[in-house]
Amino acid sequence: MPETLLVTGAAGQLGRLAVEHLATLHGGPVVAASRDPAKLADLAARGIATRRIDFEDASSLAEGFRGVDRALIISTDAIERPGQRAAQHLAAVEAAAKAGVGRLVYTSMPKPEPGSPIVFAADHHATEQAIRRSGLAHTILRVSWYQENLLGSLGGILASGSWATAAGDGLVPYVAREDAARAAAAALASDKAANETLDVTGPRAWSTAELASLIAQVFGRPIQLLQMDDATLAAQLDGFGLPGFLVRMLVSMDRNTREGRLPPVTDVVARLTGTQPRPLEAFLQAQKAGFPVAA
Ligand SMILES: NC(=O)c1ccc[n+]([C@@H]2O[C@H](COP(=O)([O-])OP(=O)(O)OC[C@H]3O[C@@H](n4cnc5c(N)ncnc54)[C@H](OP(=O)(O)O)[C@@H]3O)[C@@H](O)[C@H]2O)c1
């Protein structure tokens, strides 16, 4: 009997991509779950089962994992209130175990253990620990930072011709969201039983200086790198009017990079999916039309 595979957060960007890939990878039933299944109407129209799972709603959790053999739990975006996201994830893991789900795949972050400067690392560490304690078979995917995260600052960098950073010489193996989704779908579709914790990375790790040079080359705009300490960067981001939690998050991410806490490049995407991950150069080239500020 083919196994039933479920993806939580299927209306999110990663979740939707993972469901799309599973629909072609897996011969058996695929269930797309979201807080708002109405957002999955197009998937339902294509014959993919949809259901409601909200990690904040115990009754949706009790029902949501029924009859599911393997589940991809996508970490939520509830990072503003400390502790909220960990509580959501722990409720999901507990509900999955209670419902008899046989295997979990979870989207974590690189090196979330205590000592991480990242403000949201504790959520991922608590979730990883809960999954390991649950006794369920699992694959924990420690997804490196998305290439797409750069879109948040690319416009400002190109407009000003400068990049304020506290990341020092640290390296980031940026991964395409699409590749993270392909890896997650492949991990869920695999019937491998071993428990694994895998670093999901792109094909190359970049220092901020190397990345600034690449952006300059692709967009034809010189970029001056402004290396600064955490407090100066925080003051600068604060001056842009960013909310406090976002300033703390961005500074913590630079510090994390500076401290060398991102993994080296791995072959996990290629190993799980059979195809090479997209290089950052290709991602930036594809953004050229969206950022016409280039000289
Ligand atoms: N590696 C990185 O660089 C990076 C960057 C950004 C985010 N992330 C993490 O990776 C996750 C997926 O990335 P993304 O790009 O798909 O983010 P996204 O588009 O912002 O999606 C947010 C996700 O959170 C889910 N969610 C929110 N509240 C929930 C709740 N109460 N119960 C269940 N699910 C809930 C949403 O599911 P529904 O709307 O379907 O309910 C959706 O899947 C993010 O949520 C975040 O934890 C990683």
The ligand as a Gaussian input file, in Angstrom:
#p B3LYP/6-31G(d) Opt

LIG

0 1
 N       16.477000      29.325000       5.491000
 C       16.067000      30.572000       5.375000
 O       16.775000      31.463000       4.897000
 C       14.680000      30.936000       5.794000
 C       14.194000      32.191000       5.460000
 C       12.892000      32.510000       5.844000
 C       12.147000      31.585000       6.560000
 N       12.665000      30.383000       6.876000
 C       11.909000      29.371000       7.631000
 O       11.429000      28.409000       6.704000
 C        9.986000      28.384000       6.723000
 C        9.467000      28.204000       5.299000
 O        9.956000      29.250000       4.493000
 P        8.998000      30.001000       3.482000
 O        9.890000      30.745000       2.585000
 O        8.010000      29.062000       2.931000
 O        8.236000      31.017000       4.468000
 P        6.774000      31.663000       4.293000
 O        6.368000      31.678000       2.876000
 O        6.802000      32.941000       5.059000
 O        5.823000      30.651000       5.035000
 C        5.493000      30.721000       6.398000
 C        5.070000      29.317000       6.797000
 O        4.675000      29.274000       8.174000
 C        3.503000      28.444000       8.242000
 N        2.775000      28.766000       9.458000
 C        2.647000      29.977000      10.046000
 N        1.892000      29.881000      11.152000
 C        1.528000      28.572000      11.260000
 C        0.735000      27.847000      12.182000
 N        0.142000      28.459000      13.224000
 N        0.565000      26.524000      11.999000
 C        1.151000      25.891000      10.945000
 N        1.928000      26.526000      10.020000
 C        2.103000      27.860000      10.181000
 C        2.733000      28.800000       6.971000
 O        1.783000      27.814000       6.653000
 P        0.263000      28.101000       6.142000
 O        0.194000      29.537000       5.728000
 O        0.054000      27.157000       5.001000
 O       -0.609000      27.758000       7.314000
 C        3.888000      28.813000       5.967000
 O        4.236000      27.514000       5.544000
 C        9.582000      29.705000       7.366000
 O        8.315000      29.613000       7.969000
 C       10.700000      29.906000       8.372000
 O       10.515000      29.128000       9.538000
 C       13.904000      30.030000       6.488000

